[in-house]
Structure formats: C-alpha cells, structure tokens
Amino acid sequence: MILVTGATGRVGGEVVRLLPSDHPVRIMAREPGRVVGAAETAEIVRGDYGDPQSVAAALTGVTAVFLLTNPVGRDDEGILRAARAANVRHVVKVSAAAVGDRRADDLITRWQRGNEELLRGSGMDWTLLRPRSFMSNTLSWAPSIRSEGVVRALYGTSLNSCVDPRDVAEVAVRALTRPGHAGRTYMLTGPEAISAAEQTAQLSELLGRPLRFEDVDPGQAGAGWRARHPEPVVDALLRSAERQRDGAKAGVETTVQKVCGRPARSYRAWAREHLSAFM
C-alpha cells in the first residue's frame, strides 16, 4: 500500500490522480473532506504530523510513502521514525532545488537539507525530488490580473526554470510504483528559464487582453510576505529572490524527459490549461 501525504496541495493532489488504480492507496490529510480526485478505492484517513497516534495508524500496512512536509521548521524525524517502525520500505520525498546549491543557506533551504539527511539516515530506501519553483505559484497573480490587469513581482526580469506540479507528481508516481528509483536525487525543472515579465506577456496573449507588469522592490515584497509569514521565512524568501536575481535558478535539467520519456511541460502549456483562474 502507498501512503500519500499533502493530497490537498498541488503536487500531492496530482499524485493522487496519477497513481494507477491497481495500487492500493491510503491518503492522510488533516482535513479529509478537502481531498478531491482520489479513486473510489482509495482510503482517506485523518492524520496530522503533530498527532503521533494518527500518523502511526495511517502508516499501518504501508510499504511506500509520498512525503510532503510542512510547515517550515518542523522536521521529518517523527514521521520517518513511525514509518521505519511500520516497516515502510521506500519514501519518496519532495525537497527543494536550492538544497543542491552550496551558496543557498537560508532558513528554508537549511530545513530541507536537514530533512534530506534524516531520510538518508533512516534505514529505508529513499528518492529525493528537488523541484524548482512551481508554475502554479503564479496563480497568486490571479486577483490583480482580474481586477487591475496587473502583475506585480520582485526582480521581474530574473529567470527561473519553474516546473509544472504535474511533472513533479509524475516523477513521484514512477518512483513509487516502479523499480530503479531508490537512492536517486532528481532535480526537476521546466523546459526553459522564464521571467515573471515573460510569463505576464504569455498570459496576456492567451487571455487576449493587455496585462501590465510592475516590478516591486524588496521592501514592498517583504511587506506583502509579512502578512502571511513569520519574519525568518520572509528573510528566507527575500534571500531566495536575490539568488534568482543573480542567476542561480536559471539552469534547466532534462530529468523529466529521462524519467517520464517526454519533455517537461512549458509555462505556456500550464497557463493555457489554467486560464480560467485568471479570467
């Protein structure tokens, strides 16, 4: 049986939809009612990383886990210890591309590095997925696009080889259901590096209406993030944006092609399929 965590999020939800129907699946969610797209045969249980009993119950009879952890600052030690006790054989974990960059030393990257080390030392087989930022992050622009025809972002001409969450999910499903992925670390990007200004132009073309891009400065970006995140996370996001400004996120990998046998999806393709969100 495969246990899927994070099924109410972008990647976890796609994993649920892509898992073959002939694999028994259990979904652990804090709010089971929010899980959508699961097969009728999937078992959905309530579970929370802060509730060890619920985690232990969810892991009973499980052989493989798709692991997506949050919030920032809570490490994976508890769930990995419970998985080992339940005789789980393989854990596929979503980490972050920045972990592989020695110049990255912000809070979020250090947290992910620590979780990777815990998994490698767990005694279970592991596969690490290190995605660049998700194309779906641009859904945060939808309100200002709908109301003002404007996109605002920090360092808008800097490049990021962002990845479609479905591509990350497909790699995860292959690692969960097929042999040959244990002990592998997969850096996952889209097919090209693209800036926020270029993404805005593509959305404008697809929507058939003019959109304006406006750069914000670090002070404005930080103020917006502080409304949703504690100060250490805001600092990490600002430092991450600086790395992008300096070109650290522009590298393109062919991992999706190698694992899935097809090219990674482009931002234009992602945007076309999610255009209704911006209307």
N, C-alpha and C positions, 0 to 999 in steps of 0.2 A: 504494500500500500504506500502511496505517496501522500505526504502531508504538505499542503500549500499554506503558507502564511502570506499576509499582505494582499489577500484576494480582493479587497475593496479599493486597491490602488491601481495605477496604470499598468505596471508590469505584472503584478500578481493576478489582476483580472484577466489579462491576456493569457497568462499561463493556464488559468482555469479553463479558458475557452479552447486552448490549443491541445491540451492533454488528450491523448487517444482514449476513446470510450472503453477500450478493453483493459485499461489500467485502473484498478481501484483507487479512488481519490478521497481524501478527507481534507476539508477546508477548516482552518482555525481562524476565527475572526472575533474581535471584541464585540462587534455588532453583527451577528449572523444575518439579520434581516437586510443588510446592505449588500450582501453578496448577490451578484447578478451574473447570468451567463453560464452557470455551472450545469453540468449534465444532470439529468434526473437521478442518475445512480450515485452522484457524489454525496458524501456525508458532510454535513455542515455542523460544526460544533462551536460553542463559545469558548474562547481562550484568550488569556492576556499574559504577556511576559511577566507582569508583576504578580501573577497568581500561580505559583508553582504547581498546585494541585491540578488546575485546569490544563496546564502545559503537559504534565505527566499523563493525564487522561487522553489528551489529543495525540500523544506520541505512541500510545499502546498499539502494538501490531504494525507499526510503520517501519518501512525499510529505507525510504529516501525522503528527504525534506528539501523543499524550496524555501530558503530562509531570507526574509526581508525584515530588517530590524529598524526600529525607531522607538523613541525619539533619540536625538543626538545626545550622547553622554551615557546611555545605558548600554553596557557591553553585552556580548552574547554568551557569557560564561554560564548563566543559569540554563538557558535552553540547550546549549551544547552538552552540558553535564547530564541533563534529563534525556537527551537523545542518545547519548552513549549508554546510559542505564537501561534504555528501552531497546537496545541492540540495533539502533539505526545504523545502516551501513554506509550511506552516502548523503552528503549535504551539498547542495548547490546554493551558493550564497551570492547575493548582489552586493558588490562593494562599490568602488568608485575609481575612475581612471586616474585621478590625482595621486592615488596610492603609489603608482609606478613612477611618479615624478619626484626625484630627490629634493627638488627645490621647493616642493609644497610641504608646508609644515603648520598649516592652520589647524584649528580645533577639530573640524570635521574630518580632515584627512588623517590626523593622528588617531582619531576614534576608529576610523575604518581600518587603519593599519593594525591597531591593537586587536580588533575583531578577526582580521585575517590570521594573525598569529595564534589566537585562541583556536581557530578552526584547524589550522595546520597541526597543532599540537594535541588535537582531541582524540587521536587514535582512529578516527573514521575516515573513509575516503572523502575527498572534497573536490569541488570545482568552483573556481572563483570567477565571477563575471564583473568586469570593470568597465561599465559604460561611461561614455562621455555624457554630457547633459542631454536630457530628453527633449525631443521636438515638442512634446506635449506641454512643456513649460510655457510655450508661447500662448497657450490658452489663457494665461493671466492677462494678456493684452485685450481679450475679447470685450470687456466692458468699455474701455476707452475707444476701441475701434467702433463699437456700435453707437456710442453716444457722441463721439467727437471726430471720428475718423483719424485718430492719432495713436501712434505707438511711441512710448517713452521708455528708454533703456539706457543703461550705463555703458560707456565705451561702445557705441553702436556700430562702429566700423571694424571692430575687432572680430577675429574669426574663431568659430567653434565648430568642430566636426560632429555636431549633435546627431543623435541616433533615435530612430523610431522605437518606442517601447515594445512594439510587436516583434521587432528583430531581436531585442534582448530576450523577450519571452520565448521566442522560437529556439534560440540557442539554449536557454534553460531547459526547455522540454526535451530537446535532444539529449542533453546531458543527463536528465532524469530517467530517460526511458531507453537509452541505447548505450552499449559498451564503448569504452575507449576515451572517456572524458575525465576519468579520475586523475587527480594530480595536475590538472590543466588550469592555467590562468588565461582568461580570454579578455583582451582589450576590445571593446565594441564601440565602433563609430559609424556614422553615416558615410555615404559615398563621397562627400565633399565637405570642405570647411566653408561656412557661410556666416555672414554677419547679420545682426539684428536689422540693420538698414536694408540688406538684400532680402531678408525674409519679409519685411514690410512691403517691399516692391512686389514680391511674388504674390503675397496676399492681395494687394491692390489689383493686380492683373486678374487673379482668379475671381475676385469679388466683382470686378467690373466697376469699381468706384475708386476715386482718388483717396489715398491714405498719406498722411504726413508722418515722417519720423522725426522725433525730437530727442537729442541727447540730453541726459540728465547728468549732473555732477555727483561725485561721491557723497557729498553732504545730503543731497536730495534722495539718492538711492538709500543711504543709511537710515534716513528718517522714515522712509516707507517701510523698510525691513523691521525697524524697531517696533512698529505697530503689531508685528506678528511674531517676532523672535527675541530672545534674550540677547544682551549685549555681546557675549562671547560668540554667538552664532552670527550676529551682524558683522563682527570683525572678521570672522572666517569667510563670509560671503564677499566682503569688500576685498580681502586679500586674494580670493579666488578670481574676482573680476580683474584685478591687477595682473594676475598671471595670464589671463586671457588677452588683455591689452598688449602684453609683452610677447604674445605668440605661442604660449605654452599649450594651447588647446586646439591648434590648427592641424595637427597630424592626423592623417587618415589611415586606418587599418583595413585589411581585407578579411578580417575574421569571420564576418557574417557569410561572405562568399565561401570561405573554406569549410565552415561548419554546416551551412544550410544548402550549399550548392546553388546559390543565386545571389545577385548583388544586393547590398543593403538598400533599403528604400530611401528615396530622396526627400528633402523637406517639401518640395513641391507636391510630391505624391501624397505625403502625410497631410498637408494643408488641404488638398483637394478633397480628401475623404472626411475632413473635419470642418469643412467650410461653413456648415450651418451654425456652428458655435460662434462665428464672427458676424453673422447676419443680424 
